[in-house]
Amino acid sequence: MSASAKERESGRKNKLFSVEITGINPDGNGVGRLEDGMVVFVPLTAPGDRVQVRIIKETKTYAIGRPEELLRPSQVRKDPGCPVYQRCGGCVFRHLRREAEHDIQRELVVNAFQRIGHLDVPVEPTVSVNEERYRNKVVYPLCEPEPGRAAFGYYARHSHAVVEHTDCPLQDGIFARIAMFHVKQIVEQHVPVWNEKRGTGVLRHLMMRKNRAGEVSVCMVAAKPFPQAEFMAQALLRAFPEVIGVSLNLNPEAGNTILGRETRCLVGEPTLRDHLCGKRFSLSPTAFYQVNAACAEELYRKAAELAAVPENGVLLDLYCGAGTVGLTMVNDEQKLFGVEVVPEAVENARKNASDNGRTAENTQFVCGDASLGVQRCTEVFGKPDVIVVDPPRKGLSPEVISTLLTAAPERIVYISCNPATLAANCASLCDPQNDVCYHVVTAIPFDMFPSTGHVETVALLERMELCDK
């Protein structure tokens, strides 16, 4: 490449521009345009801001800017109310007023359906329940900021550098107090903290979950067993009456995966009990459970309403986790079949079914891939009338989509934590070239994770009797 070409590509870098911010993306970066039309992404800005921006990176299609001065603040701005907000990657919308955040979340869902799914879907206003102290679970990465000191926090934006903090306004204060005690123990007991770059050390994360009764389960995540583990667990139990059990999860693998496959209880109770939508649930440390219980109740009630499982009908719950979704959607006359790939979660789901008065006659949970769910359900209870899916962020695999189309239930209720994969999967299910196809009746965004760039969505798909070929 010639010198003149390089100069043209980097001509904007390090220069200052006055930019009007007209939008914001899920990463919390404001979106605007430079004078020549080039799109620029600027962190920590809000729609309606006028900002002086220094360009720090440039590509052929967009630039990234650093805000140097807020020339005119937007009316949707508010005080973040957190001393580490600008560095921490935990929340990206905390500088926005709630109404603006809800509008943005809805637009994220609308745009995903239009641009990715090429679908015109009625998207309802965002449902919101709470704003602060809503998280019932935290996972703190641990670090050694200097020799002889351990610390906890959250990762910085687009980094694995840990930003220390003493409290987070999104979570219960008990979590930070337990974590401060834990890092003090780490130093006193001379347990090395995991160093991700070198792949050395022992303790990697501290994970905690709290139920509505105020009880807390703690799980230490370590690269390998260490002799001080039981002593430290006993100390936690003595120091905090709220802690009912401490477990150890072993993750010896390199990389940024948090949990390993082996978990054992060191002291106290191995599970945490909670209630949701009038049902009782037991949760192992690794079982999936919504982090915002109050909002999850509203979401599950809406999912049950949309599912409209017929009397004496069969509900198939794919990616069922600990059974929370399916168990809140059926009555005693309806049958429930759940499929989950995590063995501990399946054991939790079976116990949860029993604790809520269900038997093998109307409820079964099995461990396996979601793509096998329809076949297993049909063998036990018959063809499912309704299927509910709650997949991870990557969405449904082609195999699962094919399985859904083969099963052809009357309705599919899709619970999604990622609008992009939701839209893409719905497009596949709504393809008129399929032998059986669906249409998306409605989608409802839920503000399950206030102040963050995430939005949870419940969508209802109904089978079309006739598809144009």
C-alpha positions as CSV (number, residue, x, y, z in Angstrom):
1,M,0.0,0.0,0.0
2,S,1.4,3.4,-0.9
3,A,2.1,6.1,1.7
4,S,-0.6,8.3,0.2
5,A,-3.2,5.5,0.6
6,K,-2.3,5.0,4.2
7,E,-2.6,8.7,4.8
8,R,-6.1,8.7,3.3
9,E,-7.2,5.8,5.5
10,S,-5.7,7.3,8.7
11,G,-6.4,11.0,7.9
12,R,-9.0,11.4,10.7
13,K,-7.0,9.7,13.5
14,N,-6.1,11.8,16.5
15,K,-8.1,14.7,15.1
16,L,-11.0,16.4,17.0
17,F,-14.5,16.5,15.7
18,S,-17.8,17.9,17.0
19,V,-20.3,15.0,16.8
20,E,-24.0,14.8,17.3
21,I,-24.9,11.5,18.8
22,T,-28.1,10.1,17.2
23,G,-28.2,6.5,18.5
24,I,-26.6,4.0,20.8
25,N,-25.6,0.3,20.3
26,P,-25.9,-2.6,22.8
27,D,-22.3,-2.1,23.9
28,G,-23.3,1.4,25.2
29,N,-21.4,3.2,22.4
30,G,-23.1,6.3,21.1
31,V,-23.4,6.5,17.3
32,G,-22.9,9.6,15.2
33,R,-21.4,10.8,12.0
34,L,-18.4,12.9,11.2
35,E,-18.7,15.8,8.8
36,D,-17.8,13.6,5.8
37,G,-20.5,11.0,6.7
38,M,-18.2,8.5,8.3
39,V,-20.0,6.6,11.2
40,V,-18.3,7.0,14.5
41,F,-18.8,5.1,17.8
42,V,-18.2,7.0,21.0
43,P,-18.4,5.3,24.4
44,L,-20.1,6.9,27.4
45,T,-22.4,9.1,25.3
46,A,-26.1,9.3,24.9
47,P,-28.5,10.0,22.0
48,G,-28.9,13.8,21.8
49,D,-25.4,14.6,23.1
50,R,-23.2,17.0,21.2
51,V,-19.6,15.9,22.0
52,Q,-16.1,16.9,21.0
53,V,-14.5,13.6,20.0
54,R,-11.0,12.6,19.3
55,I,-10.7,9.7,16.7
56,I,-8.5,6.9,18.2
57,K,-9.2,4.2,15.5
58,E,-10.3,4.2,11.9
59,T,-11.4,1.5,9.5
60,K,-12.7,1.7,6.0
61,T,-16.3,1.8,7.2
62,Y,-16.3,3.4,10.7
63,A,-14.3,5.2,13.3
64,I,-14.0,4.9,17.1
65,G,-13.8,8.1,19.1
66,R,-12.9,9.1,22.6
67,P,-15.1,11.8,24.2
68,E,-13.0,14.8,25.1
69,E,-15.7,17.3,26.1
70,L,-19.5,17.2,26.5
71,L,-20.5,20.3,24.5
72,R,-24.3,19.8,25.0
73,P,-25.7,17.1,27.2
74,S,-28.7,15.1,26.1
75,Q,-32.0,15.3,27.9
76,V,-32.0,11.5,28.4
77,R,-28.8,11.7,30.5
78,K,-28.7,11.1,34.2
79,D,-26.0,10.8,36.9
80,P,-24.7,7.1,36.8
81,G,-24.4,7.1,40.6
82,C,-21.4,4.7,40.5
83,P,-17.8,5.8,41.1
84,V,-16.3,3.1,38.7
85,Y,-19.0,3.3,36.0
86,Q,-16.7,4.8,33.4
87,R,-14.2,2.0,33.7
88,C,-16.3,-1.0,34.7
89,G,-17.9,-3.1,31.9
90,G,-20.8,-4.3,34.1
91,C,-23.3,-1.7,32.9
92,V,-23.3,0.4,29.8
93,F,-26.7,2.2,30.0
94,R,-26.4,3.5,33.5
95,H,-26.0,7.1,32.3
96,L,-29.5,6.9,30.6
97,R,-32.8,7.7,32.0
98,R,-35.1,4.7,32.4
99,E,-37.6,5.7,29.8
100,A,-34.8,6.1,27.2
101,E,-33.3,2.8,28.1
102,H,-36.6,1.0,27.6
103,D,-37.1,2.7,24.2
104,I,-33.6,1.7,23.2
105,Q,-34.2,-1.9,24.3
106,R,-37.4,-2.1,22.3
107,E,-35.6,-0.6,19.2
108,L,-32.9,-3.3,19.5
109,V,-35.6,-6.0,19.2
110,V,-37.4,-4.2,16.3
111,N,-34.2,-3.6,14.4
112,A,-33.1,-7.2,14.8
113,F,-36.3,-8.5,13.4
114,Q,-36.2,-6.1,10.5
115,R,-32.5,-6.1,9.6
116,I,-31.6,-9.7,10.5
117,G,-34.8,-11.6,10.2
118,H,-36.4,-9.4,7.5
119,L,-39.6,-9.8,9.5
120,D,-42.3,-7.2,10.4
121,V,-43.1,-8.2,14.0
122,P,-45.3,-6.3,16.4
123,V,-43.0,-5.5,19.3
124,E,-44.7,-4.3,22.5
125,P,-43.3,-1.7,25.0
126,T,-40.5,-2.9,27.3
127,V,-41.7,-4.4,30.5
128,S,-39.8,-3.2,33.6
129,V,-40.1,-4.2,37.2
130,N,-37.1,-2.8,39.1
131,E,-33.9,-0.8,38.7
132,E,-31.5,-1.2,41.6
133,R,-30.3,-4.1,43.8
134,Y,-32.0,-6.7,41.6
135,R,-29.2,-9.2,41.0
136,N,-29.5,-12.4,43.0
137,K,-26.3,-13.8,41.6
138,V,-22.8,-12.4,41.0
139,V,-19.6,-13.9,39.6
140,Y,-16.5,-11.9,40.7
141,P,-13.2,-12.5,38.8
142,L,-10.3,-12.4,41.3
143,C,-6.9,-10.7,40.7
144,E,-3.7,-9.8,42.4
145,P,-3.3,-6.0,41.7
146,E,0.0,-6.0,43.6
147,P,2.2,-8.6,45.4
148,G,0.6,-9.7,48.7
149,R,-2.9,-8.3,47.9
150,A,-6.0,-10.0,46.4
151,A,-9.0,-8.2,45.0
152,F,-12.3,-8.7,43.3
153,G,-14.5,-6.7,40.9
154,Y,-15.7,-6.7,37.3
155,Y,-13.9,-6.7,34.1
156,A,-13.2,-3.3,32.4
157,R,-14.9,-2.6,29.1
158,H,-13.5,-4.8,26.4
159,S,-10.8,-6.2,28.7
160,H,-10.0,-8.8,31.3
161,A,-8.4,-6.2,33.6
162,V,-10.4,-6.3,36.8
163,V,-11.9,-3.0,38.0
164,E,-12.0,-3.2,41.8
165,H,-15.1,-2.0,43.7
166,T,-16.5,-2.2,47.2
167,D,-20.2,-2.2,46.2
168,C,-22.3,-2.4,43.0
169,P,-25.7,-0.7,42.9
170,L,-27.2,-3.5,40.9
171,Q,-26.6,-6.2,43.5
172,D,-27.3,-6.9,47.2
173,G,-24.6,-5.4,49.4
174,I,-24.0,-8.8,51.1
175,F,-22.1,-10.0,48.0
176,A,-19.4,-7.4,48.3
177,R,-19.1,-7.9,52.1
178,I,-18.6,-11.7,51.6
179,A,-16.1,-11.0,48.7
180,M,-14.0,-8.6,50.9
181,F,-13.8,-11.3,53.6
182,H,-12.9,-13.9,51.0
183,V,-10.0,-11.9,49.5
184,K,-8.7,-11.2,53.0
185,Q,-8.7,-15.0,53.6
186,I,-6.9,-15.6,50.3
187,V,-4.0,-13.4,51.5
188,E,-4.0,-14.8,55.1
189,Q,-4.0,-18.4,53.8
190,H,-1.4,-17.8,51.1
191,V,-3.6,-19.1,48.3
192,P,-2.3,-17.9,44.9
193,V,-4.8,-16.1,42.7
194,W,-5.1,-17.3,39.1
195,N,-3.1,-15.4,36.5
196,E,-4.9,-15.7,33.2
197,K,-2.0,-14.5,31.1
198,R,0.5,-17.0,32.6
199,G,-2.0,-19.8,33.3
200,T,-0.8,-20.1,36.9
201,G,-2.3,-19.8,40.4
202,V,-5.3,-21.4,42.0
203,L,-8.4,-19.2,42.8
204,R,-10.1,-17.8,39.8
205,H,-13.7,-16.6,40.6
206,L,-16.1,-16.2,43.5
207,M,-19.7,-17.0,42.6
208,M,-22.6,-16.3,44.9
209,R,-26.4,-16.6,44.7
210,K,-29.1,-15.2,47.1
211,N,-32.7,-16.3,47.5
212,R,-35.7,-14.2,48.5
213,A,-35.4,-15.3,52.1
214,G,-31.9,-13.7,52.3
215,E,-29.9,-17.0,52.3
216,V,-26.7,-17.1,50.3
217,S,-24.8,-20.0,48.6
218,V,-21.1,-19.4,47.8
219,C,-19.0,-21.2,45.2
220,M,-15.2,-20.8,45.0
221,V,-13.9,-21.5,41.5
222,A,-10.4,-22.8,41.4
223,A,-8.0,-24.2,38.9
224,K,-7.2,-27.2,41.1
225,P,-7.9,-28.5,44.6
226,F,-6.1,-26.7,47.4
227,P,-5.7,-27.7,51.1
228,Q,-7.1,-24.5,52.6
229,A,-10.5,-24.8,50.8
230,E,-12.4,-26.4,53.7
231,F,-10.9,-24.1,56.3
232,M,-11.9,-21.1,54.2
233,A,-15.4,-22.5,53.7
234,Q,-15.9,-23.0,57.4
235,A,-14.7,-19.4,58.1
236,L,-17.3,-18.0,55.6
237,L,-20.0,-20.0,57.3
238,R,-19.1,-18.7,60.7
239,A,-18.6,-15.1,59.6
240,F,-21.9,-14.7,57.7
241,P,-25.2,-16.2,59.1
242,E,-26.7,-15.6,55.7
243,V,-24.4,-18.2,54.1
244,I,-26.0,-21.7,54.1
245,G,-23.4,-23.6,52.0
246,V,-20.0,-23.3,50.3
247,S,-19.0,-25.3,47.3
248,L,-15.9,-25.7,45.2
249,N,-15.9,-25.8,41.4
250,L,-12.8,-27.0,39.6
251,N,-11.9,-25.5,36.3
252,P,-8.3,-26.4,35.2
253,E,-8.8,-25.3,31.6
254,A,-7.0,-22.2,30.1
255,G,-9.2,-19.6,28.6
256,N,-12.1,-17.4,29.9
257,T,-14.7,-20.1,30.6
258,I,-15.8,-19.5,34.2
259,L,-17.0,-22.9,35.5
260,G,-15.5,-26.4,35.2
261,R,-17.4,-29.7,35.1
262,E,-16.8,-30.8,38.7
263,T,-18.5,-29.2,41.7
264,R,-18.6,-30.5,45.3
265,C,-20.1,-29.1,48.5
266,L,-17.4,-28.3,51.1
267,V,-19.7,-27.3,54.0
268,G,-23.4,-26.7,54.6
269,E,-26.2,-27.1,52.1
270,P,-25.4,-28.2,48.5
271,T,-28.4,-26.4,47.1
272,L,-30.2,-23.1,47.6
273,R,-34.0,-23.1,47.8
274,D,-36.1,-20.3,46.3
275,H,-39.7,-19.6,45.1
276,L,-40.9,-18.2,41.8
277,C,-44.5,-17.9,40.5
278,G,-45.8,-19.8,43.5
279,K,-43.4,-22.7,42.9
280,R,-40.5,-24.0,45.0
281,F,-37.1,-24.5,43.5
282,S,-33.8,-26.1,44.6
283,L,-30.7,-24.8,42.8
284,S,-27.2,-26.2,42.6
285,P,-24.4,-23.7,42.2
286,T,-24.1,-24.3,38.5
287,A,-27.8,-24.4,37.6
288,F,-29.2,-21.7,35.5
289,Y,-31.6,-19.3,37.2
290,Q,-32.7,-15.8,36.2
291,V,-30.7,-13.2,38.1
292,N,-33.7,-10.9,38.5
293,A,-36.4,-12.9,40.2
294,A,-39.1,-10.2,40.2
295,C,-38.8,-9.6,36.5
296,A,-38.5,-13.3,35.8
297,E,-41.9,-13.8,37.4
298,E,-43.5,-11.3,35.0
299,L,-41.7,-12.9,32.1
300,Y,-42.8,-16.5,33.0
301,R,-46.4,-15.4,33.5
302,K,-46.4,-13.8,30.1
303,A,-44.8,-17.0,28.6
304,A,-47.5,-19.1,30.1
305,E,-50.2,-16.9,28.8
306,L,-48.8,-17.0,25.3
307,A,-48.2,-20.7,25.4
308,A,-51.9,-21.4,26.3
309,V,-51.2,-25.1,26.8
310,P,-54.5,-26.9,26.2
311,E,-56.1,-28.9,29.0
312,N,-54.5,-32.4,29.1
313,G,-52.0,-31.0,26.6
314,V,-48.2,-31.7,26.4
315,L,-45.6,-28.9,26.9
316,L,-42.0,-29.6,25.8
317,D,-39.4,-27.4,27.5
318,L,-36.1,-27.3,25.7
319,Y,-33.0,-26.0,27.5
320,C,-35.1,-26.4,30.7
321,G,-32.3,-25.8,33.2
322,A,-33.6,-26.4,36.7
323,G,-37.2,-26.6,35.3
324,T,-38.2,-23.1,36.3
325,V,-39.8,-22.2,33.0
326,G,-41.8,-25.3,32.4
327,L,-43.0,-25.9,35.9
328,T,-44.5,-22.4,36.1
329,M,-46.4,-22.9,32.8
330,V,-48.4,-26.1,33.5
331,N,-51.1,-27.4,35.9
332,D,-51.7,-30.8,37.2
333,E,-53.7,-32.0,34.2
334,Q,-51.0,-31.0,31.7
335,K,-47.9,-33.0,31.0
336,L,-44.4,-31.5,31.0
337,F,-41.3,-32.9,29.4
338,G,-37.9,-31.1,29.9
339,V,-34.6,-31.5,28.2
340,E,-31.3,-30.1,29.5
341,V,-27.6,-30.9,28.7
342,V,-26.3,-30.1,32.3
343,P,-26.6,-33.2,34.5
344,E,-26.7,-31.2,37.8
345,A,-29.5,-29.0,36.4
346,V,-31.6,-32.1,35.4
347,E,-31.2,-33.4,39.0
348,N,-32.4,-30.1,40.3
349,A,-35.4,-30.1,37.8
350,R,-36.5,-33.6,39.0
351,K,-36.3,-32.5,42.6
352,N,-38.2,-29.3,41.8
353,A,-40.9,-31.3,40.1
354,S,-41.3,-33.6,43.1
355,D,-41.2,-30.7,45.6
356,N,-44.1,-29.1,43.6
357,G,-46.3,-32.2,43.8
358,R,-45.6,-33.5,40.3
359,T,-44.9,-37.2,39.5
360,A,-43.5,-39.2,36.6
361,E,-47.0,-39.6,35.4
362,N,-47.1,-36.0,34.3
363,T,-43.5,-34.7,34.4
364,Q,-40.2,-36.0,33.2
365,F,-36.8,-34.3,32.8
366,V,-34.0,-35.9,30.9
367,C,-30.3,-35.1,30.2
368,G,-29.5,-34.7,26.6
369,D,-29.2,-32.4,23.6
370,A,-32.2,-30.3,22.7
371,S,-32.4,-31.7,19.2
372,L,-33.5,-35.1,20.7
373,G,-36.2,-33.5,22.8
374,V,-39.2,-34.0,20.5
375,Q,-38.4,-37.7,19.9
376,R,-38.0,-38.4,23.7
377,C,-41.1,-36.4,24.5
378,T,-43.2,-38.2,21.9
379,E,-42.1,-41.6,23.2
380,V,-43.2,-40.8,26.8
381,F,-46.1,-38.4,26.6
382,G,-47.0,-38.1,22.9
383,K,-46.5,-35.3,20.4
384,P,-46.0,-31.9,22.1
385,D,-48.8,-29.3,21.7
386,V,-46.6,-26.4,22.6
387,I,-42.8,-26.1,22.8
388,V,-41.0,-23.5,24.8
389,V,-37.3,-22.8,24.1
390,D,-34.9,-20.8,26.2
391,P,-31.5,-21.2,24.5
392,P,-28.1,-19.6,25.3
393,R,-27.0,-16.5,23.5
394,K,-26.0,-18.4,20.4
395,G,-29.6,-19.4,19.8
396,L,-31.0,-22.5,18.3
397,S,-28.8,-24.8,16.2
398,P,-30.0,-25.9,12.7
399,E,-30.7,-29.3,14.1
400,V,-33.0,-28.0,16.8
401,I,-34.8,-25.8,14.2
402,S,-35.3,-28.8,12.0
403,T,-36.6,-30.7,15.0
404,L,-39.1,-28.0,15.8
405,L,-40.4,-27.9,12.2
406,T,-40.7,-31.7,12.2
407,A,-42.7,-31.6,15.4
408,A,-44.9,-28.8,14.1
409,P,-46.5,-27.8,17.4
410,E,-49.4,-25.4,17.4
411,R,-47.3,-22.7,19.2
412,I,-43.6,-22.1,20.0
413,V,-42.7,-19.7,22.8
414,Y,-39.2,-18.4,22.4
415,I,-37.5,-16.8,25.4
416,S,-34.3,-15.1,24.2
417,C,-31.4,-13.2,25.7
418,N,-30.1,-12.2,22.3
419,P,-32.3,-10.3,19.8
420,A,-30.0,-11.1,16.9
421,T,-30.2,-14.9,17.2
422,L,-33.9,-14.6,18.0
423,A,-34.5,-12.8,14.8
424,A,-32.4,-15.2,12.7
425,N,-34.0,-18.3,14.2
426,C,-37.5,-16.9,13.7
427,A,-36.7,-16.2,10.1
428,S,-35.8,-19.9,9.7
429,L,-39.0,-21.0,11.3
430,C,-41.1,-18.5,9.3
431,D,-39.6,-19.5,5.9
432,P,-42.5,-20.2,3.5
433,Q,-40.4,-22.8,1.7
434,N,-40.7,-25.0,4.8
435,D,-43.2,-27.8,4.7
436,V,-44.5,-26.3,7.9
437,C,-43.9,-22.7,8.7
438,Y,-44.7,-20.2,11.5
439,H,-45.4,-16.5,11.9
440,V,-44.4,-14.3,14.8
441,V,-47.5,-13.1,16.5
442,T,-45.9,-10.8,19.0
443,A,-42.6,-10.1,20.9
444,I,-42.3,-8.5,24.3
445,P,-39.0,-7.1,25.6
446,F,-38.3,-7.4,29.3
447,D,-35.8,-5.2,31.1
448,M,-34.3,-8.2,32.9
449,F,-30.9,-6.6,33.4
450,P,-31.4,-2.8,34.0
451,S,-28.5,-0.5,33.2
452,T,-26.8,-3.1,31.0
453,G,-27.0,-3.6,27.2
454,H,-29.0,-6.8,27.5
455,V,-32.6,-7.3,26.8
456,E,-34.7,-10.4,27.3
457,T,-37.5,-11.1,24.9
458,V,-40.5,-13.4,24.8
459,A,-41.8,-14.2,21.3
460,L,-44.9,-16.2,20.3
461,L,-44.8,-18.1,17.0
462,E,-48.0,-19.8,15.7
463,R,-48.1,-22.5,13.1
464,M,-49.6,-21.4,9.7
465,E,-51.9,-24.0,8.2
466,L,-51.1,-23.0,4.6
467,C,-47.8,-21.7,3.4
468,D,-47.2,-20.3,0.0
469,K,-44.7,-22.5,-1.9
